[in-house]
């Protein structure tokens, strides 16, 4: 489990989806466990050590934004 898309202001969600891909571009099974005003907690199955992953969260916006969009982040497991 992990937390991604931490934001420093209130976040709104609309039909939110999360995609996690490994360095080869293959999707990894991911479940949204919890959404709060400034973060999303995920359950990601099958992560491998020393592997780089990308996470894309679609259907999010900050309080002062007019449209929903996506945010992306990369991380490497240890």
N, C-alpha and C positions, 0 to 999 in steps of 0.2 A: 504494500500500500504506500501511497505517497500523496503529497499535495503539490498541485501545480497551479499555474495561473494566479499566483498571489498578486493582488493589486492593492494599491495604497488608498483606494477609495471604493465607495459602494459599487457593486457590480450587479447587473440585471441579466437574467437569462431568458431565452426564448428558443424552444426546440433545440436545446443545447446538445451537441454531440462531441465526442472526444475520439480522436484517432491517434494511436501510437504505432510508430513504424520503427523497425530496426535499421541498421546501416545499409542493409540490402534493399530496403524499401518494402519489406514484408510487414503486414499488419500483425499486431500483437493483441490478443484478447484483453479488452479493457472494459471495466464497469465503473460508472459514476456512483460512488457511495454516498456522497454528501455535497451539497452546494450551500455555501454561506455567502454573506454579503461581500466577502473579498477573497474567497478561495474555493477550490474544488478539490475534494479528496477522491482519489481513484484506487481501484484494485486492478493491478496489472499482472497477468499470469505469464509465466515463462521467460522472465528476464534472465539474461545470461551475464556472467561476470565480464567486466572489462569491455562491454558492448556499448556503442553509442546509439541513442534512441531520440526520435523527435516526437513531440506531442503537439497536436493541433486541437484547440478547443474552438468550435464554431457556435455561433448564437449567443454571444456575450457583448455587453456594452457597459461602459462606465456611466454613472448618473448623468454627467453633462454631455454625453454623446447622443446624437439623434438616431443613428442606425446601429443595428446589430452587425457584428463582424466576427473575425477570428483572431486568436492569438496563438503564437507558436513558441516553443521552447525546446532546446535540446539538452540532454543530460547523458552522462556516462556512468554506468554502474561500476561498483567496486567489488 
